Amino acid sequence: MKHTTKKTEKANGQSGDMKRKDYDKELGRLHGELVELQEWVVEKGLRIIVVFEGRDGAGKGGMIKAITERVSPRVFRVYALPAPNDREKTQLYMQRYVRHFPAAGEIAIFDRSWYNRAGVERVMGFCTEQQAADFLRVTPPLEATMVESGIILIKYWLEVTPEEQTRRLEDRIDDPRKIWKLSPMDLKSYNRWYDYSRARDEMFEATDTKSPRGTW
């Protein structure tokens, strides 16, 4: 199966060749489809998890905002978990994510997820290489168990070019309305582009399985 890779080119979520008027019109149409999806999920009692991963500055937050701005927060629940606390560090790695898994009629959106272990934690040295390897080994069967329990699992990776990432990070520095988006970790990881690329590729290799439930 091929990786489902979403690439954004402008900070407002538009593609490079789409005019603002056309973008707004298409977004409005898609919002209507999302409302219909919401009603279907509630009616059928479905449980859906959507995972957003990708480069810093690739547009995860903007895409999630676009998805959720016209739907009910009681159905679409967004989780952006902070770094684990001391207690959580002693638990099973997936434990703090599982508590946010959806009940019937809910869609859980993760703005970064358990895949932190294969990405930022590995690249920045917050876990050992053995811990990262163990994660990549156990994640496919864990996700298979999630799907077999009835959860619909959807995983997206958002990519951006080095030049566009630089532009967006600089934009955050220069704009007082966006400076809150810039974390110390963003600055530390900025020069680790190729390390992140290698970690991404190994993550895809291990977790993009032949089963549709494991596809990126």
Residue pairs with C-beta under 8 A, 6 or more apart in sequence:
1 208
1 209
1 210
1 212
1 214
1 215
3 157
3 204
3 208
3 215
3 216
4 155
4 156
4 157
4 215
4 216
5 157
5 158
5 159
5 216
6 54
6 63
6 156
6 157
6 158
6 159
7 158
7 159
7 160
8 15
8 58
8 59
8 62
8 63
8 158
8 160
9 15
9 16
9 164
10 16
11 59
11 62
11 168
11 171
12 23
12 62
13 23
13 59
13 62
13 63
13 66
14 20
14 23
18 26
27 66
31 69
31 70
31 71
34 67
34 70
34 71
35 70
35 71
38 71
38 72
38 75
38 76
38 107
40 46
41 48
41 75
41 105
41 106
41 107
42 75
42 105
45 104
45 105
46 104
46 105
46 152
47 101
47 102
47 103
47 104
47 106
47 150
47 151
47 152
48 102
48 106
48 107
48 108
48 151
48 152
48 153
48 154
49 101
49 102
49 107
49 108
49 109
49 110
49 146
49 151
49 152
49 153
49 154
50 107
50 108
50 109
50 110
50 154
50 155
50 156
51 110
51 113
51 115
51 153
51 154
51 155
51 156
52 60
52 63
52 64
52 109
52 110
52 111
52 112
52 113
52 156
52 158
53 60
53 112
53 113
53 115
53 119
53 155
53 156
53 157
53 158
54 60
54 156
54 157
54 158
54 159
54 160
55 158
55 159
55 160
55 165
55 196
56 165
56 169
56 186
56 189
56 190
57 160
57 164
57 165
57 168
57 169
57 172
57 186
58 158
58 159
58 160
58 165
59 158
59 160
60 111
60 112
60 158
61 111
61 181
63 158
64 78
64 109
64 111
67 76
67 109
68 76
68 78
68 109
75 105
75 106
75 107
76 107
76 109
77 100
77 102
77 106
77 107
77 108
77 109
78 109
78 111
79 100
79 108
79 109
79 110
79 111
80 110
80 111
80 112
81 96
81 97
81 100
81 110
81 112
84 96
88 95
88 96
93 114
93 117
93 135
94 114
94 142
97 110
97 113
97 114
100 108
100 110
101 108
101 146
101 151
102 108
102 151
112 120
114 135
114 139
115 203
115 207
117 127
117 131
117 132
117 135
118 132
118 135
118 136
118 139
118 199
118 202
118 203
118 206
118 207
119 196
119 199
119 200
119 203
120 126
120 185
120 189
121 127
121 132
122 129
122 132
122 199
123 189
123 192
123 195
123 196
123 199
124 185
124 188
124 189
124 192
127 135
136 202
136 203
136 206
136 207
137 206
139 206
139 207
140 206
140 207
140 209
140 214
143 153
143 207
143 213
143 214
144 211
144 213
144 214
146 153
146 213
147 153
147 213
153 213
155 215
155 216
156 216
157 200
157 204
157 216
160 168
162 193
165 190
165 193
169 182
169 186
169 190
171 178
172 178
172 179
172 181
172 182
172 186
173 179
173 182
189 196
204 216
207 214
207 216
208 214
208 215
208 216
209 215
